[in-house]
Amino acid sequence: MNFDEATKKQLLTIALHDDCPLEFKYKACVELQLKNWGPTFLQKLLKYWGMGLSENQIADKFGVEDWEVKKQLLKYNLYGSRVKRRNGA
């Protein structure tokens, strides 16, 4: 299984409920920590949002659900606040 492409929901299911080897549960927990919305994720969120990526595209890059990206954008008053570039600028 490719843990870095799994969603948080999938990782939580593996870590808490699945009957699988302890190694898989450990890997799922490690990946969940990496997916935490820390400073690195926020920096990348700002970068991707500024590049014009949609919530869906950003969610795919992070391996999270679309609503999680939208929630973070709303939290920081970024949702719906893009500036359109002018030609030649």
Z-matrix of the N, CA and C atoms (Angstrom, degrees):
N
C 1 1.453
C 2 1.523 1 109.60
N 3 1.319 2 115.42 1 141.25
C 4 1.454 3 121.49 2 178.42
C 5 1.536 4 108.18 3 -94.44
N 6 1.312 5 116.85 4 97.52
C 7 1.461 6 121.60 5 -173.75
C 8 1.521 7 112.87 6 -68.01
N 9 1.324 8 118.45 7 -31.05
C 10 1.462 9 119.37 8 -177.66
C 11 1.520 10 112.86 9 -71.75
N 12 1.325 11 118.12 10 -14.96
C 13 1.460 12 120.78 11 177.00
C 14 1.526 13 112.34 12 -100.37
N 15 1.321 14 117.54 13 -2.85
C 16 1.462 15 121.39 14 -179.68
C 17 1.524 16 110.47 15 -76.39
N 18 1.316 17 116.37 16 149.68
C 19 1.463 18 120.78 17 176.23
C 20 1.527 19 109.11 18 -79.33
N 21 1.323 20 115.76 19 166.22
C 22 1.466 21 119.71 20 177.96
C 23 1.520 22 110.82 21 -60.03
N 24 1.319 23 116.31 22 -40.24
C 25 1.460 24 120.66 23 179.96
C 26 1.528 25 110.93 24 -60.85
N 27 1.324 26 116.78 25 -43.61
C 28 1.463 27 120.69 26 178.29
C 29 1.527 28 111.04 27 -64.08
N 30 1.327 29 116.24 28 -42.57
C 31 1.460 30 120.36 29 -179.47
C 32 1.529 31 111.60 30 -64.98
N 33 1.324 32 116.18 31 -41.35
C 34 1.466 33 119.36 32 177.74
C 35 1.524 34 111.30 33 -63.84
N 36 1.310 35 116.63 34 -38.84
C 37 1.461 36 120.34 35 178.06
C 38 1.522 37 110.58 36 -61.60
N 39 1.325 38 116.85 37 -43.87
C 40 1.466 39 120.88 38 178.85
C 41 1.529 40 110.12 39 -64.60
N 42 1.327 41 115.94 40 -47.21
C 43 1.463 42 120.26 41 -175.30
C 44 1.532 43 112.91 42 -66.28
N 45 1.327 44 116.94 43 -36.15
C 46 1.458 45 119.35 44 -171.87
C 47 1.527 46 115.94 45 -106.49
N 48 1.328 47 117.47 46 -29.76
C 49 1.460 48 118.38 47 -168.55
C 50 1.529 49 115.23 48 -122.24
N 51 1.293 50 118.27 49 -32.46
C 52 1.464 51 119.69 50 -175.34
C 53 1.522 52 112.23 51 -66.99
N 54 1.325 53 114.26 52 145.52
C 55 1.463 54 120.99 53 173.55
C 56 1.527 55 106.37 54 -90.62
N 57 1.331 56 115.56 55 88.40
C 58 1.464 57 120.92 56 -176.73
C 59 1.528 58 109.19 57 -141.29
N 60 1.319 59 116.91 58 170.00
C 61 1.468 60 119.85 59 -179.50
C 62 1.528 61 112.40 60 -59.27
N 63 1.302 62 115.63 61 149.66
C 64 1.459 63 122.18 62 178.80
C 65 1.528 64 111.41 63 -57.45
N 66 1.316 65 117.21 64 -33.36
C 67 1.471 66 121.78 65 178.52
C 68 1.528 67 110.92 66 -59.18
N 69 1.325 68 117.99 67 -40.52
C 70 1.464 69 122.12 68 178.84
C 71 1.525 70 110.72 69 -67.41
N 72 1.336 71 115.94 70 -40.76
C 73 1.457 72 120.05 71 179.01
C 74 1.537 73 110.33 72 -63.20
N 75 1.326 74 115.92 73 -41.11
C 76 1.463 75 120.76 74 178.57
C 77 1.526 76 110.35 75 -63.11
N 78 1.329 77 116.92 76 -47.16
C 79 1.464 78 120.64 77 179.82
C 80 1.525 79 111.51 78 -61.45
N 81 1.323 80 116.68 79 -38.22
C 82 1.465 81 120.70 80 178.18
C 83 1.531 82 110.53 81 -64.10
N 84 1.336 83 116.92 82 -41.48
C 85 1.469 84 120.87 83 178.94
C 86 1.522 85 111.69 84 -65.81
N 87 1.314 86 116.73 85 -41.15
C 88 1.466 87 120.75 86 178.06
C 89 1.528 88 109.85 87 -61.93
N 90 1.301 89 116.93 88 -44.37
C 91 1.471 90 120.84 89 -179.55
C 92 1.526 91 111.43 90 -66.00
N 93 1.328 92 116.98 91 -36.30
C 94 1.466 93 119.71 92 176.32
C 95 1.525 94 111.32 93 -61.14
N 96 1.312 95 116.80 94 -39.73
C 97 1.460 96 119.61 95 177.46
C 98 1.518 97 111.31 96 -64.92
N 99 1.322 98 116.97 97 -38.01
C 100 1.457 99 120.42 98 178.82
C 101 1.521 100 111.54 99 -66.49
N 102 1.324 101 116.31 100 -29.86
C 103 1.458 102 120.26 101 -178.93
C 104 1.531 103 112.60 102 -84.20
N 105 1.320 104 117.57 103 -1.66
C 106 1.456 105 121.05 104 178.14
C 107 1.526 106 109.28 105 -60.55
N 108 1.317 107 116.50 106 143.04
C 109 1.461 108 120.35 107 -177.23
C 110 1.525 109 110.53 108 -78.37
N 111 1.307 110 116.05 109 69.21
C 112 1.453 111 121.00 110 176.80
C 113 1.518 112 110.64 111 -88.33
N 114 1.322 113 116.76 112 -173.52
C 115 1.465 114 121.32 113 -178.06
C 116 1.531 115 113.76 114 -55.73
N 117 1.316 116 117.43 115 -37.69
C 118 1.458 117 119.92 116 -178.93
C 119 1.524 118 110.55 117 -64.31
N 120 1.328 119 116.92 118 -44.37
C 121 1.458 120 120.00 119 179.24
C 122 1.518 121 111.07 120 -65.34
N 123 1.328 122 117.44 121 -39.60
C 124 1.458 123 119.88 122 179.23
C 125 1.521 124 111.32 123 -64.81
N 126 1.321 125 116.89 124 -39.09
C 127 1.465 126 119.93 125 177.04
C 128 1.518 127 110.56 126 -62.86
N 129 1.333 128 116.18 127 -43.59
C 130 1.460 129 119.66 128 179.14
C 131 1.524 130 111.04 129 -67.57
N 132 1.330 131 116.89 130 -37.42
C 133 1.457 132 120.63 131 177.42
C 134 1.528 133 110.22 132 -59.27
N 135 1.320 134 116.22 133 -47.15
C 136 1.467 135 120.24 134 178.51
C 137 1.523 136 111.33 135 -62.02
N 138 1.305 137 116.39 136 -41.93
C 139 1.467 138 121.01 137 179.58
C 140 1.525 139 110.68 138 -61.65
N 141 1.330 140 116.34 139 -51.83
C 142 1.462 141 120.38 140 -177.69
C 143 1.524 142 111.72 141 -65.22
N 144 1.327 143 117.59 142 -39.68
C 145 1.461 144 121.75 143 179.17
C 146 1.525 145 109.44 144 -64.73
N 147 1.335 146 116.25 145 -41.43
C 148 1.462 147 120.90 146 177.90
C 149 1.518 148 113.41 147 -66.87
N 150 1.334 149 116.26 148 -27.38
C 151 1.457 150 121.08 149 177.53
C 152 1.527 151 111.57 150 -77.72
N 153 1.333 152 116.86 151 -8.87
C 154 1.453 153 120.75 152 178.19
C 155 1.516 154 115.04 153 95.21
N 156 1.330 155 117.94 154 10.25
C 157 1.461 156 119.71 155 177.87
C 158 1.526 157 110.14 156 -69.94
N 159 1.324 158 116.53 157 147.75
C 160 1.464 159 121.52 158 178.43
C 161 1.521 160 109.91 159 -79.45
N 162 1.339 161 115.71 160 168.71
C 163 1.466 162 119.41 161 176.60
C 164 1.527 163 109.92 162 -58.41
N 165 1.328 164 115.82 163 -39.94
C 166 1.460 165 120.88 164 -179.00
C 167 1.523 166 111.51 165 -63.16
N 168 1.322 167 117.29 166 -43.79
C 169 1.469 168 121.31 167 179.52
C 170 1.525 169 110.99 168 -65.19
N 171 1.322 170 116.45 169 -40.30
C 172 1.466 171 120.38 170 179.50
C 173 1.528 172 109.48 171 -67.53
N 174 1.323 173 116.47 172 -42.32
C 175 1.464 174 120.56 173 178.32
C 176 1.524 175 110.56 174 -59.41
N 177 1.329 176 117.16 175 -41.67
C 178 1.463 177 121.13 176 177.67
C 179 1.527 178 111.27 177 -61.36
N 180 1.329 179 116.69 178 -41.56
C 181 1.465 180 120.09 179 -179.80
C 182 1.532 181 111.76 180 -65.21
N 183 1.341 182 116.37 181 -37.87
C 184 1.459 183 121.07 182 -178.69
C 185 1.519 184 112.98 183 -85.65
N 186 1.313 185 116.92 184 -16.84
C 187 1.456 186 120.27 185 -176.32
C 188 1.520 187 112.65 186 73.43
N 189 1.341 188 115.52 187 33.60
C 190 1.461 189 121.19 188 178.70
C 191 1.524 190 109.02 189 -121.93
N 192 1.319 191 116.42 190 175.01
C 193 1.458 192 121.50 191 178.69
C 194 1.534 193 109.90 192 -78.99
N 195 1.331 194 116.02 193 153.71
C 196 1.472 195 121.53 194 -179.79
C 197 1.527 196 112.07 195 -55.90
N 198 1.341 197 116.42 196 -42.22
C 199 1.461 198 120.14 197 -176.50
C 200 1.521 199 111.77 198 -63.77
N 201 1.341 200 117.79 199 -27.30
C 202 1.467 201 119.85 200 179.06
C 203 1.529 202 110.53 201 -69.07
N 204 1.321 203 115.82 202 -38.40
C 205 1.465 204 119.99 203 177.52
C 206 1.524 205 109.39 204 -67.06
N 207 1.338 206 116.76 205 -46.67
C 208 1.464 207 120.35 206 179.82
C 209 1.525 208 111.03 207 -59.66
N 210 1.324 209 116.08 208 -40.11
C 211 1.475 210 120.92 209 179.08
C 212 1.530 211 110.57 210 -59.29
N 213 1.334 212 116.94 211 -43.95
C 214 1.469 213 120.55 212 179.49
C 215 1.532 214 111.16 213 -67.72
N 216 1.327 215 116.44 214 -39.69
C 217 1.467 216 119.69 215 178.05
C 218 1.528 217 110.57 216 -63.19
N 219 1.319 218 117.06 217 -41.77
C 220 1.465 219 120.93 218 177.74
C 221 1.525 220 111.17 219 -66.23
N 222 1.320 221 115.91 220 -40.37
C 223 1.467 222 121.02 221 -179.18
C 224 1.518 223 111.60 222 -57.81
N 225 1.322 224 116.42 223 -37.01
C 226 1.471 225 121.10 224 -178.07
C 227 1.526 226 112.39 225 -103.28
N 228 1.331 227 116.22 226 19.47
C 229 1.476 228 122.64 227 177.61
C 230 1.520 229 113.03 228 53.61
N 231 1.307 230 116.59 229 39.42
C 232 1.463 231 121.05 230 179.98
C 233 1.530 232 112.31 231 -103.38
N 234 1.318 233 116.36 232 -22.13
C 235 1.460 234 119.98 233 -175.27
C 236 1.526 235 110.07 234 -66.20
N 237 1.328 236 116.29 235 125.15
C 238 1.463 237 121.35 236 179.49
C 239 1.512 238 113.97 237 77.70
N 240 1.332 239 117.85 238 14.98
C 241 1.471 240 120.09 239 -175.45
C 242 1.522 241 112.57 240 -120.28
N 243 1.306 242 116.42 241 34.87
C 244 1.464 243 118.24 242 179.27
C 245 1.517 244 110.61 243 -78.96
N 246 1.317 245 114.81 244 149.06
C 247 1.456 246 121.61 245 175.37
C 248 1.527 247 106.93 246 -102.80
N 249 1.336 248 114.71 247 128.75
C 250 1.462 249 118.24 248 179.13
C 251 1.517 250 108.98 249 -84.44
N 252 1.323 251 114.32 250 138.81
C 253 1.468 252 119.73 251 179.02
C 254 1.524 253 109.96 252 -79.98
N 255 1.325 254 114.30 253 143.29
C 256 1.466 255 119.59 254 174.54
C 257 1.517 256 108.27 255 -91.39
N 258 1.310 257 116.30 256 149.99
C 259 1.462 258 119.91 257 176.49
C 260 1.519 259 109.58 258 -62.20
N 261 1.312 260 115.76 259 134.20
C 262 1.466 261 121.19 260 179.04
C 263 1.513 262 113.07 261 85.35
N 264 1.303 263 118.28 262 -0.60
C 265 1.472 264 120.39 263 -179.56
C 266 1.493 265 111.15 264 -92.16
